[in-house]
Amino acid sequence: MPEIDLPYFDRMLALRDFNPEAQLAGLLGDMHWGCYADPENADDSVQEYAEAAAALTKRITDEAGIRDGMRVLDVGCGFGATIEHLNDTRSDCQLVGLNIDARQLSVAREKVDAANGNNVTFVNADATVLPFVASSFDVVLAVECIFHFPSRRAFFAEAARVLGPERVVALCDWTLNEPALIQYASDAFRDGAVSAPESHSFFGSSNGPTISTRKYERLGNRAHMALRSDVDISANIRPTYRALQTLYTDAGWPDGVAQVAGMEEYAELGVLEYHILSFRTARAR
């Protein structure tokens, strides 16, 4: 498997081991950005961020159309929060969480006990080389993790393989607003001050620059999937930037604060968006 480069998770796990009472250590679950119902009036509190992160989990699983009795694969499952949500809210499902980092899976196994007639399994593997036979699942999820995979294209190809015909892939990711990016680059060149977005050094290795939703649609098409839905929740996730900057300041992680601040700047410029995308595999021939 590829070498693991996840500084953020390294620190979260260390914090959990050495300071379990810390605010961040208590958030080992929904580790992604939050989906705030009322972003204009949101604060940067830990409680509101945790509620918003859980709301994003619900939003993407609902968008994927997950029902009782389905077979669901959550790639890049982190500490198992999405599997835990489905285990609590669905019944008679086959729920599989997959991650390349065995340490995260250890936490997930501690947290999630199968309930409601569900079967819950956690698998240590690479999301671009899935250890499952064809047509094993009804839904594949990738919640704010696809940028860590060695190749987005390879992930789509593998997702299509392990899904049956007319099944669903749902993901959430930051995307580029290409017109806004072109305008920003034009203004920067004109002003003689061209800069690039922050690297992924704090959050870990990345498979390349953020891509547009149009390019995501092309990736799906190459894997014989049609775009099923595209929901822009950029406004709803905005308070997360400030919440995480506050949390990382309290944790003493200035590089994390700087990276999130850089991302927020690009979001405010309209260059960086956040979308939930879903795709449907082709019909059987």
Secondary structure per residue as TSV (DSSP state, phi and psi in degrees):
chain	resnum	aa	ss	phi	psi
A	1	M	-	360.0	155.3
A	2	P	-	-60.0	155.3
A	3	E	-	-64.8	139.2
A	4	I	-	-87.7	126.5
A	5	D	-	-131.8	88.5
A	6	L	-	-134.3	71.0
A	7	P	H	-55.9	-37.8
A	8	Y	H	-61.3	-46.0
A	9	F	H	-69.6	-33.6
A	10	D	H	-55.8	-46.2
A	11	R	H	-70.9	-39.3
A	12	M	H	-62.0	-42.4
A	13	L	H	-68.6	-38.5
A	14	A	H	-64.9	-40.4
A	15	L	H	-63.1	-40.5
A	16	R	H	-62.5	-39.0
A	17	D	H	-74.6	-39.2
A	18	F	H	-104.1	-18.1
A	19	N	-	-146.7	67.0
A	20	P	T	-63.6	-14.2
A	21	E	T	-86.5	-8.7
A	22	A	S	-62.7	149.2
A	23	Q	T	-58.3	-45.2
A	24	L	G	-64.6	-37.5
A	25	A	G	-62.3	-27.8
A	26	G	G	-76.8	-4.0
A	27	L	G	-103.0	16.8
A	28	L	-	-69.9	87.9
A	29	G	S	-172.7	-103.1
A	30	D	-	-75.8	93.0
A	31	M	-	-89.9	4.9
A	32	H	S	-93.9	-178.5
A	33	W	-	-64.1	162.4
A	34	G	-	-101.5	151.6
A	35	C	-	-108.8	99.8
A	36	Y	-	-86.5	130.7
A	37	A	S	-68.5	-33.6
A	38	D	S	-130.0	71.6
A	39	P	G	-61.1	-29.1
A	40	E	G	-65.9	-28.2
A	41	N	G	-112.4	14.4
A	42	A	-	-76.6	153.1
A	43	D	-	-108.9	-176.2
A	44	D	-	-105.4	27.8
A	45	S	-	-73.9	155.1
A	46	V	H	-62.1	-43.0
A	47	Q	H	-61.9	-45.4
A	48	E	H	-68.9	-36.6
A	49	Y	H	-63.2	-45.1
A	50	A	H	-60.8	-41.0
A	51	E	H	-65.8	-39.2
A	52	A	H	-69.4	-36.9
A	53	A	H	-64.7	-41.1
A	54	A	H	-64.7	-35.0
A	55	A	H	-65.9	-34.7
A	56	L	H	-67.1	-39.8
A	57	T	H	-56.9	-47.9
A	58	K	H	-62.4	-40.6
A	59	R	H	-62.2	-44.2
A	60	I	H	-75.7	-34.9
A	61	T	H	-70.0	-34.5
A	62	D	H	-68.3	-41.3
A	63	E	H	-61.8	-33.4
A	64	A	T	-74.6	-12.0
A	65	G	T	72.2	34.0
A	66	I	-	-74.5	126.1
A	67	R	-	-122.0	169.0
A	68	D	T	-54.7	142.7
A	69	G	T	84.8	1.0
A	70	M	-	-84.7	159.4
A	71	R	E	-102.9	116.3
A	72	V	E	-123.3	130.9
A	73	L	E	-113.0	121.5
A	74	D	E	-106.9	102.6
A	75	V	E	-84.4	149.0
A	76	G	T	60.5	46.0
A	77	C	-	-74.1	-6.7
A	78	G	T	58.9	-130.7
A	79	F	T	-91.4	15.5
A	80	G	S	87.3	15.2
A	81	A	H	-64.4	-39.5
A	82	T	H	-68.3	-42.5
A	83	I	H	-62.3	-40.5
A	84	E	H	-62.2	-42.7
A	85	H	H	-60.8	-46.4
A	86	L	H	-66.9	-37.7
A	87	N	H	-62.6	-33.1
A	88	D	H	-81.9	-26.8
A	89	T	H	-114.5	-8.7
A	90	R	-	-124.6	163.5
A	91	S	-	-132.1	155.2
A	92	D	S	57.5	34.4
A	93	C	-	-102.3	153.9
A	94	Q	E	-97.8	111.9
A	95	L	E	-114.6	118.7
A	96	V	E	-122.7	122.0
A	97	G	E	-102.2	133.9
A	98	L	E	-126.1	136.2
A	99	N	E	-152.3	149.5
A	100	I	S	-81.3	-17.5
A	101	D	-	-101.2	107.9
A	102	A	H	-63.0	-27.2
A	103	R	H	-64.6	-41.4
A	104	Q	H	-65.5	-38.1
A	105	L	H	-65.9	-32.9
A	106	S	H	-61.4	-41.6
A	107	V	H	-65.5	-43.7
A	108	A	H	-59.7	-42.8
A	109	R	H	-65.4	-32.9
A	110	E	H	-67.3	-34.7
A	111	K	H	-85.0	-31.6
A	112	V	-	-114.2	117.6
A	113	D	-	-111.3	131.7
A	114	A	-	-57.0	138.5
A	115	A	-	-146.3	170.7
A	116	N	T	58.1	30.5
A	117	G	T	76.2	8.9
A	118	N	-	-82.4	154.9
A	119	N	E	-110.3	122.6
A	120	V	E	-117.3	128.1
A	121	T	E	-137.3	143.3
A	122	F	E	-120.5	132.0
A	123	V	E	-124.6	132.2
A	124	N	E	-90.9	105.8
A	125	A	-	-162.3	171.2
A	126	D	-	-89.3	129.7
A	127	A	T	-66.1	-14.7
A	128	T	T	-99.2	1.0
A	129	V	S	-139.5	74.0
A	130	L	-	-73.4	130.5
A	131	P	-	-87.2	51.5
A	132	F	S	-135.2	152.0
A	133	V	-	-77.6	166.8
A	134	A	T	-60.3	146.3
A	135	S	T	60.8	37.0
A	136	S	-	-84.0	-19.4
A	137	F	E	-134.7	159.2
A	138	D	E	-97.4	-30.2
A	139	V	E	-140.2	137.2
A	140	V	E	-117.9	128.1
A	141	L	E	-110.2	146.3
A	142	A	E	-140.1	94.0
A	143	V	E	-93.0	104.2
A	144	E	S	47.9	54.2
A	145	C	-	-147.1	-14.1
A	146	I	G	-61.9	-25.9
A	147	F	G	-69.4	-16.0
A	148	H	G	-82.4	-20.8
A	149	F	S	-69.6	150.8
A	150	P	S	-56.6	-31.0
A	151	S	-	-155.8	125.4
A	152	R	H	-63.5	-41.2
A	153	R	H	-62.3	-44.0
A	154	A	H	-64.1	-37.5
A	155	F	H	-62.1	-46.4
A	156	F	H	-60.6	-40.9
A	157	A	H	-63.5	-42.4
A	158	E	H	-69.5	-39.3
A	159	A	H	-60.8	-43.5
A	160	A	H	-62.0	-36.9
A	161	R	H	-67.0	-43.4
A	162	V	H	-83.9	-7.0
A	163	L	E	-94.9	150.0
A	164	G	E	-81.7	178.8
A	165	P	E	-61.9	144.6
A	166	E	E	56.6	42.4
A	167	R	E	-112.6	177.6
A	168	V	E	-123.3	136.9
A	169	V	E	-110.8	130.4
A	170	A	E	-129.6	136.7
A	171	L	E	-144.9	160.4
A	172	C	E	-131.3	142.3
A	173	D	E	-163.1	158.9
A	174	W	E	-73.4	140.8
A	175	T	E	-131.3	159.5
A	176	L	E	-92.4	132.8
A	177	N	-	-86.6	100.5
A	178	E	H	-61.1	-44.1
A	179	P	H	-59.9	-41.2
A	180	A	H	-66.5	-37.5
A	181	L	H	-65.1	-42.4
A	182	I	H	-62.3	-42.7
A	183	Q	H	-65.5	-41.4
A	184	Y	H	-62.3	-45.9
A	185	A	H	-62.9	-40.3
A	186	S	H	-62.4	-45.2
A	187	D	H	-64.9	-39.4
A	188	A	H	-65.7	-42.7
A	189	F	H	-63.9	-40.5
A	190	R	H	-63.0	-38.6
A	191	D	H	-85.5	-5.7
A	192	G	T	73.7	24.1
A	193	A	-	-137.2	84.1
A	194	V	-	-95.6	127.8
A	195	S	-	-131.8	162.3
A	196	A	-	-114.7	156.6
A	197	P	-	-59.4	157.8
A	198	E	-	-58.9	148.8
A	199	S	-	-73.7	176.4
A	200	H	S	-95.3	28.6
A	201	S	T	-62.7	-37.1
A	202	F	T	-75.2	-43.3
A	203	F	T	-85.6	-10.0
A	204	G	-	115.2	-177.7
A	205	S	-	-64.8	150.3
A	206	S	-	-128.5	151.0
A	207	N	S	-86.3	8.1
A	208	G	S	138.4	179.4
A	209	P	S	-60.3	153.0
A	210	T	-	-57.6	143.7
A	211	I	-	-115.4	165.9
A	212	S	-	-82.2	164.0
A	213	T	H	-64.9	-31.1
A	214	R	H	-62.2	-40.9
A	215	K	H	-71.5	-33.1
A	216	Y	H	-60.9	-42.1
A	217	E	H	-61.2	-39.5
A	218	R	H	-63.9	-40.6
A	219	L	H	-60.3	-43.5
A	220	G	H	-61.6	-43.6
A	221	N	H	-61.1	-39.0
A	222	R	H	-62.1	-30.8
A	223	A	T	-93.3	15.1
A	224	H	T	62.8	41.9
A	225	M	E	-121.2	144.9
A	226	A	E	-103.3	141.5
A	227	L	E	-63.1	124.1
A	228	R	E	-98.6	-38.4
A	229	S	E	-158.8	152.3
A	230	D	E	-143.2	107.5
A	231	V	E	-115.3	119.0
A	232	D	E	-87.0	110.8
A	233	I	-	-113.4	28.7
A	234	S	H	-54.5	-43.7
A	235	A	H	-65.6	-37.2
A	236	N	H	-70.1	-27.8
A	237	I	H	-92.3	-8.0
A	238	R	T	-53.5	-43.5
A	239	P	H	-60.7	-18.1
A	240	T	H	-61.2	-36.1
A	241	Y	H	-56.7	-47.5
A	242	R	H	-71.1	-39.3
A	243	A	H	-60.4	-44.6
A	244	L	H	-70.8	-35.4
A	245	Q	H	-61.6	-39.0
A	246	T	H	-65.7	-46.1
A	247	L	H	-63.6	-43.2
A	248	Y	H	-70.9	-30.9
A	249	T	H	-63.5	-46.0
A	250	D	H	-63.6	-32.2
A	251	A	H	-80.2	-12.4
A	252	G	T	78.7	37.4
A	253	W	-	-115.0	75.9
A	254	P	H	-62.2	-31.3
A	255	D	H	-67.4	-34.6
A	256	G	H	-67.2	-42.2
A	257	V	H	-59.4	-45.1
A	258	A	H	-64.5	-41.4
A	259	Q	H	-68.9	-42.5
A	260	V	H	-65.2	-37.3
A	261	A	H	-63.5	-39.5
A	262	G	H	-64.2	-41.1
A	263	M	H	-63.8	-40.6
A	264	E	H	-62.2	-39.5
A	265	E	H	-59.9	-43.9
A	266	Y	H	-69.5	-32.3
A	267	A	H	-66.7	-41.5
A	268	E	H	-65.4	-30.7
A	269	L	T	-75.3	-11.1
A	270	G	T	84.8	4.1
A	271	V	S	-78.7	-38.4
A	272	L	E	-105.3	123.0
A	273	E	E	-118.9	172.1
A	274	Y	E	-134.5	121.5
A	275	H	E	-126.9	148.7
A	276	I	E	-102.1	121.7
A	277	L	E	-119.7	140.8
A	278	S	E	-133.0	150.0
A	279	F	E	-132.3	151.0
A	280	R	E	-117.8	132.4
A	281	T	E	-70.5	160.7
A	282	A	-	-68.2	160.2
A	283	R	-	-68.6	156.5
A	284	A	-	-65.2	141.5
A	285	R	-	-87.2	360.0
